[in-house]
C-alpha cells in the first residue's frame, strides 16, 4: 500500500502542499496551537514533509528524531488522544484540500493512526 502512495498522490509537491495546509490549520486551532509555541515551524514543516514522504514510500531519507522522541515535549505538555485525533482531522482536511483522492486519504490516515501510541504514550 505505502509503496504506491507517494507517487500516486503526487509525490513531493503534493506532500509539501498538504503539510503546509496542515500546519496552517493546526496553528489556527486553539486546542493545538500551544504545542507549537517557540517551535521553528520552517524546520518542523521540512521534517514533517520528509517523514510523510518516507511513510508513503517515497525515496526520501528522514533525518529527524524517531517519532516517540520527537513528541517528548508534547507528552510533557499533556498531549492526549483528543489532541491526536484533532491533529489527524486536520491532516485529513489538508489532504482533501490539496486534492488527494478519498481512498488514498483513508490509506494515509491508517498509516498515520498507527503512530498513535508512539506520540501520546510515554
N, C-alpha and C positions, 0 to 999 in steps of 0.2 A: 504493500500500500504506500508506504512513505517514499520508496524509491521513485515512484512515478509522480508524486505530488509536487515536488519542487518545479519540475518542468511543465507539468500540465496546468498549474495555476498561473504561470507566467514568470517564474524564476525570480532573480534578484530584485528587479524593479518592482514587481508586484508585492513582494515581501516587504521591501523598504516602504512602499506606499501604505501597506497595511499597518506596519509598525508605527509610522508617523501618525496615521489616523488613530490608532490605538492609544498612543500617549497623549494626543490632544483630548481624547475622551476621558482618560484616566485623570489627567491634570485638572479637568473641569469638574470632576466628581468629588464633592466634599468628603465623602467616605474614604476615598483612596488618596487624595492629594497629600495628606500629611506624611505618607510613607516616602515621599519624594523631596521633601524639604532638604536642601543642602546637597542634593544629588546632581552630578553632572549629567544632564539629560542628553547631551550630544553623545557622550560615551555610552550611556545606557542604551540609547537608540541603536547605536552601532553594534553593541554586544547582542542586543535582542535580535536584531536582523540576522546576525551570524548564527545565533542559537536556533532560531526558527528555520533558517536555511538548512542547517545541518540536520535538524529534526525531520525535515521533509525530504531528506535525501539529496540535497544539493552538495556539490563538491566544494564545500566551504569548511575551513578548519575553524572551529570555535576556540577562541583563545581566552575566554573568560573563566572565572571560577566555576566549580561544579555548582549545580542548581541549589543544592542544600546549603552550601557555604555562602552562596550569593544572597540568600534570603535570611541570613542570620539577623541582620538589623531589623527587618520587618517582623521576625518572630519575637525579638526583644520588645518591639513596639506593640505586640499583641495581635498580629495578623490572625484571622480566623477563617473558617470556611465561608462565612458571609463575605469577607473581603475577596477570597479566592474566587468565589462564584461571580462576584462583581467584575473582577478582572477578566474572567472568561467571557462574561457577557459583553464587555467592551471589545474584546478581541474578536468575538463572533461578529459584532456590528461592524468592526473595521474591515474584516474580510469581505463581508457583504457589500460594504461601502465601495471597495475597490474592485468589485465585480467577480469575486470568486464564486464559482457555481456552488449551489447549496449542498450537493452531495460531497463535494471536496471540502466544504466548510465543516461538515459533520466529521469527516475523516481527520481533519486538522484538530478539531475540538477534542476528539478522542485522544489524540496524541498529547495534547496539552493537559487534559484532565489527568492523564497518567502520572504527571509530575506533582500532583496534589500533596501527597504525603511528604515529599522532599521539601516542599515550600512551607507548609504550615506546621509540621510536626518536628519537635526537637531531635 
